[in-house]
């Protein structure tokens, strides 16, 4: 029988696979039918996710996947940067079993990049960071990173990240190689650079411009070229009559 933990985990996995977009409504009745369980269990799962910052609730709209603001996006990446670089900095030598597991994960990433399943590719690229924390021996931070990775996945969808999946995988390979040879300083530097590149690929407006979206939408259109004055205007086919431009807008 399904538990509230199972439901919460499925929702997290769907977000990591980019199958649940920011702002998606999560109806209790629909989820209870889908998981064949009571609405009480669904509500427990959603409450857990709300405390973890993954979903939110309003009296009118009900439950829905969060839509992080610009400031929340920056905070989420900063939190990941502190956690992941700090975790690497404080780790000792990585044992062979951990390196083997990480390389197996990288192989799955590389195989997913060759296929057409975008969801699987997205999930594995995000889950690498969780796997790394587990391999470095900190399950608590692994659980925390799972939530932060889900939030940054939502951020990437919401703000149309241009970061390349192949580049992400290559970054992961370089980090694991540095850890395998015991160069934690290099691994930390690579992780810092990797997270910074992902954040830089977001289309975020300046934090001090609350009207950024409206400003962009209402920016003046490029003016249409004016026709030459006099009789030459009617004879020159490169300068259509003004009504041509009006018709193209209707």
C-alpha positions, 0 to 999 in steps of 0.5 A: 500500500502506498504511503505519504512518503511514497507520494511525496517521493514520486512528486519530487522525482516528477519535478526532477524529470521536468514532468511537473512544471512550476505552478502545476495544480495538485488536486487532492482528489485527483492524486488520491484517485491516481495513487488509489489512497485516501485524501488524508494520505495525499494531504500528509504528503503535500504538507511534507512537501510544503515544509520542504518548499516544494509545494504551496497552498492557497485558500482559493487555488489549493495545492500547487508546485511552487514558482520561485521568485528571482530572489528565491532562485538566487538563494537556492543556488547559493545554498547549493553552492555552500552545501556542495562545495563545503561537503567536498572540502570536508571530505576525506579520501573517497573509497573505491566503492564510492568512486565506482558508484559515481562512475556507474551514475555517470554512465547512466547519464551518458547513456541518457544523453544519447537517447530521447527520454528528456525526463530521464536525462534531467532526473539523472543530471539532478540526481548526481548531486544527491548521489555524490552526497550519499557517496561522501557519507552524508545522508542528511545533506543528501536529503537536503540536496534532493529538495534543493535540486528539485527547486533549482530544476523548477527554477531552470524550467521557469526561467528558461535555462540555456545550460547545456545538458552535455556540458553538465555531464562533462562537469560531473565527469571532471568532478568525479575524476578529481575526487578519484585521484584525491584532489579535493581542492580541484573537485571543490573548484570544479563544483563551484564553477559548475553551479555558477555556470548553471546559475548564469544560464538562467534568464534572470532580470536584475533583482532591483527591477520589479518591473522587469517582465512588464518592462520587456513586454511593453518595450517599443516595437521597432518602427516600420520604415517610412515611405519616401515622400512624393510620387516616388513612394507609390512607384518604389516596391521596396516601400509598401503603402502604410496600409500594408503594415496595418494589415500585418497587425490584424 
